[in-house]
Amino acid sequence: MLRDFSPQALIMGLITGFVGFSSSFAIVLQGLFAVGASPEQAASGLTAMCIAMGVCAIILSAQRKMPISVAWSTPGAALMVTSGQLSGGFAAAVGAFLVCATLIIISGVWRPFGRAVEKLPVSLANAMLAGILMPLCFAPIKAIGFDPILGLPIALAWLITGFFNKLMAVPAALLAFILVIIFGVDLPADTMSQLANSLLPQMVFTAPVFDLAAIISLGLPLFLVTMASQNIPGMAVLKANHYQTPAGPLFTLTGVFSALAAPFGSHAVNLAAITAAMCASPDAHPDKDKRYWAAIVTGVVYVIIGLFAGLAITFISLAPAILVEAVAGLALVGAFAAAAFGALNNEKDRHAAAVTFLITGSGVSFFGISGAFWGLLAGIAILGASKFITQK
């Protein structure tokens, strides 16, 4: 393995780790807070996720000598934001996380179940995801309305940088956010002592509560968006770069790490798509058999960053919440555009996809169950009725 190590893979791994974390950790924090996590539980969740996805990526990449990148479920975090507080509190959310992890393991171990998940119409999966993401993408506009002096620099940094390098657009917005906090927000006198006290990693165990409403409104949709928007595209990226490996063992191991990290506040870890493309590209190494080191380095970066998650949360808590939401919203614009296009591109499924999108995006819940579940259910019912009528 050491013979395959290269400076090129090292550099790509460092860049991928930074981009992977900085581009979406804000939405992960928003999601954890939305389902009732305390600052300590959120810090624990972020630490657990980073360590879980880092170690999982190192094991998979070293074992198979392929650039198998692992990430947290960004669409799942967005789902948590729209789901909001659960009647059972954060413990019920942890129970839903464990159900999601169990379903991921089953999809890897029991192939018929995995095939059934893969048969979920792509248009409906994209419609549900677009509906989840849409309200969050309004946050940058709301931030500018809240305070143009604070919100506009973040949006402009994202927009201008994106013209030259789309991958660096969100990190640029994050840098602008940091500068806005330092120079535009009145910081408390004990800021430095707060930051110093948060240097040590925090791991908080939360005993899960298995609440039926939480499982249906959060656990099942979390599993579906994670599989449809992360795991399956992650496998597609590997295949597109000429890496052939069975999907089952990869799904199973990410599910196991999701289950291990869930009681500490982690919602889900899964195969990466965008960062996987970075590690699997020729930029990581001309020889495709040596690119796996980029994914290993990325995993190491995640573990190191995870140990300082408490520091990141303490710093972010100094800013108005709308500014954090703005960074998260900007990170999701590309995902929303791709999901909306995928949802409405197929004319045959367009009506069902539109209904799924509208119900999910409405944010309305029925019987304590979020709109994401009802939107998907309505879309499947419309598709089924349409096929039945056509056959008649």
C-alpha positions as CSV (number, residue, x, y, z in Angstrom):
1,M,0.0,0.0,0.0
2,L,2.8,2.5,0.9
3,R,4.2,2.1,-2.6
4,D,0.9,3.4,-4.0
5,F,1.0,6.5,-1.9
6,S,1.6,9.7,-3.9
7,P,1.7,13.5,-3.2
8,Q,-1.0,13.9,-5.9
9,A,-3.4,11.6,-3.9
10,L,-2.4,13.4,-0.7
11,I,-3.3,16.8,-2.1
12,M,-6.6,15.6,-3.6
13,G,-7.5,13.9,-0.3
14,L,-6.8,17.1,1.7
15,I,-8.9,19.2,-0.7
16,T,-11.7,16.6,-0.7
17,G,-11.9,16.4,3.0
18,F,-12.0,20.2,3.4
19,V,-14.7,20.6,0.6
20,G,-16.7,17.7,1.9
21,F,-16.9,19.1,5.4
22,S,-17.1,22.8,4.8
23,S,-19.7,22.5,2.0
24,S,-22.4,20.9,4.1
25,F,-21.7,20.8,7.9
26,A,-23.9,23.9,8.4
27,I,-27.0,22.0,7.2
28,V,-26.1,19.0,9.3
29,L,-26.0,21.2,12.4
30,Q,-29.3,22.9,11.4
31,G,-30.9,19.4,11.0
32,L,-29.7,18.2,14.4
33,F,-30.9,21.3,16.2
34,A,-34.2,21.1,14.3
35,V,-35.0,17.7,15.7
36,G,-34.3,18.7,19.3
37,A,-30.5,18.3,19.8
38,S,-28.9,20.4,22.5
39,P,-25.5,22.1,21.5
40,E,-23.7,19.3,23.4
41,Q,-25.7,16.6,21.5
42,A,-25.2,18.4,18.2
43,A,-21.4,18.6,18.8
44,S,-21.4,14.9,19.7
45,G,-23.4,14.1,16.6
46,L,-21.0,16.0,14.3
47,T,-18.0,14.3,16.0
48,A,-19.5,10.9,15.7
49,M,-20.4,11.4,12.1
50,C,-17.0,12.6,11.1
51,I,-15.2,9.7,12.9
52,A,-17.7,7.1,11.5
53,M,-17.4,8.3,7.9
54,G,-13.7,8.7,8.1
55,V,-13.0,5.3,9.6
56,C,-15.5,3.6,7.2
57,A,-13.8,5.3,4.2
58,I,-10.4,4.2,5.3
59,I,-11.5,0.6,5.8
60,L,-13.4,0.3,2.5
61,S,-10.7,2.0,0.5
62,A,-7.8,0.1,2.0
63,Q,-9.6,-3.2,1.9
64,R,-10.7,-2.9,-1.8
65,K,-8.0,-0.6,-3.0
66,M,-10.6,1.6,-4.6
67,P,-11.4,5.3,-3.9
68,I,-14.5,4.6,-1.9
69,S,-15.5,7.9,-0.3
70,V,-18.0,8.1,2.6
71,A,-20.0,11.1,3.7
72,W,-22.9,12.1,5.9
73,S,-26.4,12.2,4.4
74,T,-26.8,15.9,3.4
75,P,-30.3,15.3,2.0
76,G,-31.1,13.5,5.3
77,A,-30.0,16.6,7.3
78,A,-32.2,18.7,5.1
79,L,-35.1,16.4,5.8
80,M,-34.5,16.8,9.5
81,V,-34.8,20.6,9.2
82,T,-38.2,20.3,7.5
83,S,-39.3,17.5,9.9
84,G,-38.8,19.8,12.9
85,Q,-39.3,18.8,16.6
86,L,-40.6,15.3,17.3
87,S,-43.0,14.6,20.1
88,G,-40.5,12.2,21.7
89,G,-37.7,14.8,21.5
90,F,-34.2,14.1,20.3
91,A,-34.3,10.5,21.8
92,A,-37.1,9.7,19.3
93,A,-34.9,11.2,16.5
94,V,-32.1,8.8,17.6
95,G,-34.5,5.9,17.4
96,A,-35.4,7.0,13.8
97,F,-31.7,7.2,13.0
98,L,-31.2,3.6,14.2
99,V,-34.2,2.4,12.1
100,C,-32.7,4.1,9.1
101,A,-29.3,2.4,9.8
102,T,-31.0,-1.0,10.1
103,L,-32.8,-0.6,6.8
104,I,-29.5,0.3,5.1
105,I,-27.9,-2.9,6.5
106,I,-30.9,-4.9,5.3
107,S,-30.6,-3.4,1.8
108,G,-27.0,-4.6,1.7
109,V,-27.5,-8.0,3.2
110,W,-30.8,-9.0,1.6
111,R,-30.6,-8.3,-2.1
112,P,-34.3,-8.5,-2.9
113,F,-34.9,-5.6,-0.4
114,G,-32.1,-3.6,-2.0
115,R,-33.5,-4.2,-5.5
116,A,-37.0,-3.1,-4.3
117,V,-35.5,0.2,-3.0
118,E,-33.7,0.7,-6.3
119,K,-37.0,0.4,-8.2
120,L,-38.3,3.5,-6.5
121,P,-39.1,5.8,-9.4
122,V,-36.2,8.2,-9.8
123,S,-38.5,11.1,-10.6
124,L,-40.4,10.6,-7.3
125,A,-37.2,10.3,-5.3
126,N,-35.9,13.5,-6.9
127,A,-39.3,15.2,-6.4
128,M,-39.3,14.4,-2.7
129,L,-35.7,15.6,-2.4
130,A,-36.5,18.9,-4.2
131,G,-39.4,19.5,-1.9
132,I,-37.3,18.9,1.1
133,L,-34.5,21.3,-0.2
134,M,-36.7,24.1,-1.5
135,P,-37.6,25.8,1.8
136,L,-33.9,25.7,2.8
137,C,-32.8,27.4,-0.4
138,F,-34.8,30.5,0.5
139,A,-32.5,31.1,3.6
140,P,-29.9,33.2,1.7
141,I,-32.6,35.6,0.5
142,K,-34.1,35.8,4.0
143,A,-30.6,36.5,5.4
144,I,-30.2,39.5,3.0
145,G,-33.6,40.7,4.0
146,F,-32.7,40.3,7.7
147,D,-29.5,42.4,7.4
148,P,-28.0,43.2,4.0
149,I,-24.7,44.1,5.5
150,L,-24.3,40.7,7.0
151,G,-26.1,38.5,4.5
152,L,-25.0,40.0,1.2
153,P,-21.2,39.3,1.5
154,I,-22.0,35.6,2.1
155,A,-24.2,35.4,-1.0
156,L,-21.8,37.4,-3.2
157,A,-18.8,35.3,-2.1
158,W,-20.7,32.1,-3.2
159,L,-21.9,33.7,-6.4
160,I,-18.6,35.2,-7.6
161,T,-16.5,32.2,-6.6
162,G,-18.9,29.9,-8.4
163,F,-18.3,31.6,-11.7
164,F,-14.6,30.4,-11.5
165,N,-14.8,27.2,-9.4
166,K,-18.1,25.7,-8.4
167,L,-16.5,23.3,-5.9
168,M,-15.0,26.2,-4.0
169,A,-18.2,28.4,-4.0
170,V,-19.5,27.1,-0.6
171,P,-16.1,27.2,1.1
172,A,-15.9,30.8,-0.1
173,A,-19.3,31.5,1.4
174,L,-18.2,29.8,4.7
175,L,-15.1,32.0,4.8
176,A,-17.2,35.1,4.2
177,F,-19.5,33.9,7.0
178,I,-16.5,33.6,9.4
179,L,-15.3,37.2,8.5
180,V,-18.9,38.5,8.9
181,I,-19.0,37.0,12.5
182,I,-15.6,38.4,13.4
183,F,-16.0,41.9,12.0
184,G,-19.8,42.4,11.8
185,V,-21.3,40.7,14.9
186,D,-20.9,42.0,18.5
187,L,-19.1,39.2,20.2
188,P,-19.4,38.6,24.0
189,A,-16.4,39.5,26.1
190,D,-15.7,35.8,27.0
191,T,-15.6,34.6,23.4
192,M,-12.0,33.3,23.6
193,S,-12.6,31.4,26.8
194,Q,-15.8,29.8,25.2
195,L,-13.7,28.7,22.2
196,A,-10.9,27.4,24.4
197,N,-13.4,25.3,26.5
198,S,-14.8,23.7,23.4
199,L,-11.5,22.4,22.1
200,L,-11.9,19.0,23.7
201,P,-14.2,16.6,21.8
202,Q,-17.6,15.8,23.4
203,M,-19.4,12.5,23.0
204,V,-22.9,12.4,24.5
205,F,-24.9,9.1,24.5
206,T,-28.6,9.5,23.9
207,A,-30.7,6.4,24.7
208,P,-33.0,5.8,21.7
209,V,-36.8,6.0,21.9
210,F,-38.7,4.1,19.1
211,D,-41.7,6.3,18.4
212,L,-43.9,5.1,15.5
213,A,-44.7,8.6,14.3
214,A,-40.9,9.5,14.3
215,I,-40.0,6.3,12.5
216,I,-42.6,7.0,9.7
217,S,-42.0,10.7,9.4
218,L,-38.2,10.7,9.8
219,G,-36.7,7.2,9.8
220,L,-38.3,5.9,6.6
221,P,-37.8,9.1,4.5
222,L,-34.3,9.4,5.8
223,F,-33.5,5.9,4.6
224,L,-35.1,6.6,1.2
225,V,-33.3,9.9,0.5
226,T,-30.0,8.4,1.7
227,M,-30.3,5.4,-0.6
228,A,-31.7,7.3,-3.6
229,S,-29.6,10.5,-3.3
230,Q,-26.3,9.1,-1.9
231,N,-25.7,5.4,-1.9
232,I,-27.0,4.6,-5.4
233,P,-25.4,7.7,-7.0
234,G,-22.2,6.8,-5.1
235,M,-22.1,3.4,-6.8
236,A,-22.8,5.0,-10.1
237,V,-19.8,7.3,-9.7
238,L,-17.5,4.3,-9.0
239,K,-18.8,2.5,-12.1
240,A,-18.4,5.6,-14.2
241,N,-14.8,5.6,-13.2
242,H,-14.3,1.9,-14.1
243,Y,-14.4,0.5,-10.5
244,Q,-16.4,-2.7,-10.2
245,T,-17.4,-3.8,-6.7
246,P,-20.6,-5.4,-5.3
247,A,-22.9,-2.7,-3.7
248,G,-24.2,-4.9,-0.9
249,P,-21.0,-5.0,1.3
250,L,-20.6,-1.3,0.9
251,F,-24.2,-0.5,1.9
252,T,-23.9,-2.9,4.8
253,L,-20.7,-1.4,6.3
254,T,-22.0,2.2,6.0
255,G,-25.2,0.9,7.7
256,V,-23.2,-0.6,10.5
257,F,-21.2,2.6,11.1
258,S,-24.5,4.5,11.0
259,A,-25.9,2.3,13.7
260,L,-22.7,2.6,15.9
261,A,-22.7,6.4,15.6
262,A,-26.5,7.0,15.9
263,P,-26.7,6.9,19.8
264,F,-24.2,9.7,19.8
265,G,-26.3,11.9,17.6
266,S,-25.3,10.9,14.0
267,H,-28.2,10.6,11.6
268,A,-26.6,8.6,8.8
269,V,-23.3,8.0,6.9
270,N,-23.3,6.7,3.4
271,L,-21.4,6.5,0.1
272,A,-20.4,9.9,-1.2
273,A,-21.2,11.1,-4.7
274,I,-19.5,14.5,-5.3
275,T,-16.5,13.8,-3.2
276,A,-16.3,10.3,-4.6
277,A,-16.0,11.8,-8.1
278,M,-13.1,13.9,-6.8
279,C,-11.1,11.0,-5.4
280,A,-11.9,8.7,-8.3
281,S,-10.8,11.2,-11.0
282,P,-7.5,11.3,-12.8
283,D,-6.7,14.4,-10.7
284,A,-6.1,12.0,-7.8
285,H,-3.6,10.0,-9.8
286,P,-3.1,9.0,-13.4
287,D,-3.1,5.4,-12.4
288,K,-6.6,4.4,-11.3
289,D,-5.3,1.6,-9.1
290,K,-3.5,4.2,-6.9
291,R,-6.3,6.7,-6.4
292,Y,-7.6,4.9,-3.3
293,W,-5.1,6.8,-1.3
294,A,-7.0,10.0,-1.9
295,A,-10.1,8.5,-0.2
296,I,-7.9,7.2,2.7
297,V,-6.5,10.7,3.2
298,T,-10.0,12.2,3.1
299,G,-11.1,9.8,5.8
300,V,-8.1,10.8,8.0
301,V,-9.1,14.5,7.5
302,Y,-12.7,13.8,8.5
303,V,-11.5,12.1,11.7
304,I,-9.2,15.0,12.7
305,I,-11.9,17.6,11.9
306,G,-14.4,15.6,13.9
307,L,-12.3,15.9,17.1
308,F,-12.7,19.7,16.9
309,A,-16.5,19.7,16.1
310,G,-17.3,21.4,19.4
311,L,-15.1,24.4,18.5
312,A,-17.0,24.8,15.2
313,I,-20.4,24.7,17.0
314,T,-19.3,27.2,19.6
315,F,-18.1,29.6,17.0
316,I,-21.2,29.3,14.8
317,S,-23.5,29.8,17.8
318,L,-22.1,33.4,18.0
319,A,-23.8,34.3,14.8
320,P,-27.6,35.0,14.1
321,A,-29.2,31.7,13.2
322,I,-30.4,33.1,9.8
323,L,-26.7,33.5,8.7
324,V,-26.0,29.8,9.4
325,E,-29.1,28.9,7.5
326,A,-27.9,31.1,4.6
327,V,-24.6,29.1,4.3
328,A,-26.6,25.9,4.5
329,G,-29.0,27.1,1.8
330,L,-26.3,28.1,-0.6
331,A,-24.7,24.6,-0.1
332,L,-28.0,23.1,-1.3
333,V,-28.8,25.2,-4.4
334,G,-26.9,22.8,-6.8
335,A,-28.6,19.8,-5.2
336,F,-32.0,21.4,-5.5
337,A,-31.5,22.3,-9.1
338,A,-30.4,18.7,-10.0
339,A,-33.3,17.2,-8.0
340,A,-35.9,19.5,-9.6
341,F,-34.6,18.7,-13.1
342,G,-34.6,15.0,-12.4
343,A,-38.1,15.2,-10.9
344,L,-39.8,17.0,-13.8
345,N,-37.7,15.9,-16.8
346,N,-39.7,12.7,-17.4
347,E,-43.0,13.8,-19.0
348,K,-44.7,10.5,-18.2
349,D,-44.1,10.9,-14.5
350,R,-44.3,14.7,-14.3
351,H,-47.8,14.9,-12.8
352,A,-47.0,12.5,-10.0
353,A,-43.6,14.1,-9.4
354,A,-45.2,17.6,-9.2
355,V,-47.7,16.4,-6.5
356,T,-44.9,14.7,-4.6
357,F,-42.8,17.9,-4.8
358,L,-45.7,20.2,-3.7
359,I,-46.8,18.1,-0.8
360,T,-43.3,17.6,0.5
361,G,-42.4,21.3,0.0
362,S,-45.5,22.5,1.8
363,G,-44.0,21.6,5.1
364,V,-47.5,20.3,6.3
365,S,-47.6,17.2,8.4
366,F,-50.6,15.0,9.0
367,F,-51.1,12.8,12.2
368,G,-47.6,13.9,13.3
369,I,-46.0,12.5,10.1
370,S,-44.0,14.9,7.9
371,G,-45.0,15.9,4.4
372,A,-42.1,14.0,2.8
373,F,-43.7,10.7,3.6
374,W,-47.2,11.8,2.4
375,G,-45.7,13.4,-0.8
376,L,-44.0,10.2,-1.7
377,L,-47.0,8.1,-0.9
378,A,-49.2,10.4,-3.1
379,G,-46.8,10.2,-6.0
380,I,-46.7,6.4,-5.9
381,A,-50.5,6.3,-5.7
382,I,-50.8,8.6,-8.7
383,L,-48.3,6.6,-10.8
384,G,-50.0,3.3,-9.8
385,A,-53.5,4.7,-10.8
386,S,-52.1,6.1,-14.1
387,K,-50.6,2.7,-15.0
388,F,-53.8,0.9,-14.0
389,I,-56.0,3.2,-16.2
390,T,-53.6,3.0,-19.1
391,Q,-53.6,-0.8,-19.0
392,K,-57.4,-0.8,-18.9
